[in-house]
Amino acid sequence: MSDINLDGLLLLIILIMVGPAILLAIIGGILRYNQKKKAAKVFFILSVVYLVISFGICGSMMLS
């Protein structure tokens, strides 16, 4: 039987799941610090929406 190591693939999928959401949240934090609260709120909402969608799609891929 062959031993296939898929740790890198799992790490890549997790990075795709949370990476852009973290980046959007950081941008939102920078904008909030610069007193652009409306734009910061949009980036925070985009971050949460990306997380919800990515956990749904990538999470279902990881389960199968």
NORVEN-V943064 format. One record per residue. N is the residue number from 1. RES is the residue in one small letter. OMEGA is omega in radians with two decimals (* if undefined). Layout:
# NORVEN-V943064
N_RES_OMEGA ; N_RES_OMEGA
This chain:
# NORVEN-V943064
1_m_-3.10 ; 2_s_3.09 ; 3_d_3.13 ; 4_i_-3.13 ; 5_n_-3.11 ; 6_l_-3.13 ; 7_d_3.14 ; 8_g_3.12 ; 9_l_3.11 ; 10_l_3.11 ; 11_l_3.12 ; 12_l_3.12 ; 13_i_3.11 ; 14_i_3.10 ; 15_l_3.08 ; 16_i_-3.13 ; 17_m_-2.99 ; 18_v_-3.08 ; 19_g_-3.14 ; 20_p_3.12 ; 21_a_3.09 ; 22_i_3.12 ; 23_l_3.11 ; 24_l_3.12 ; 25_a_3.10 ; 26_i_3.10 ; 27_i_3.09 ; 28_g_3.10 ; 29_g_3.10 ; 30_i_3.13 ; 31_l_3.11 ; 32_r_3.10 ; 33_y_3.13 ; 34_n_3.06 ; 35_q_3.03 ; 36_k_-2.96 ; 37_k_-3.13 ; 38_k_3.10 ; 39_a_3.12 ; 40_a_3.13 ; 41_k_3.11 ; 42_v_3.14 ; 43_f_3.09 ; 44_f_3.11 ; 45_i_3.08 ; 46_l_3.12 ; 47_s_-3.13 ; 48_v_3.12 ; 49_v_3.11 ; 50_y_3.12 ; 51_l_-3.12 ; 52_v_-3.12 ; 53_i_-3.08 ; 54_s_3.10 ; 55_f_3.09 ; 56_g_-3.08 ; 57_i_-3.11 ; 58_c_3.10 ; 59_g_3.09 ; 60_s_3.08 ; 61_m_-3.11 ; 62_m_-3.13 ; 63_l_-3.08 ; 64_s_*
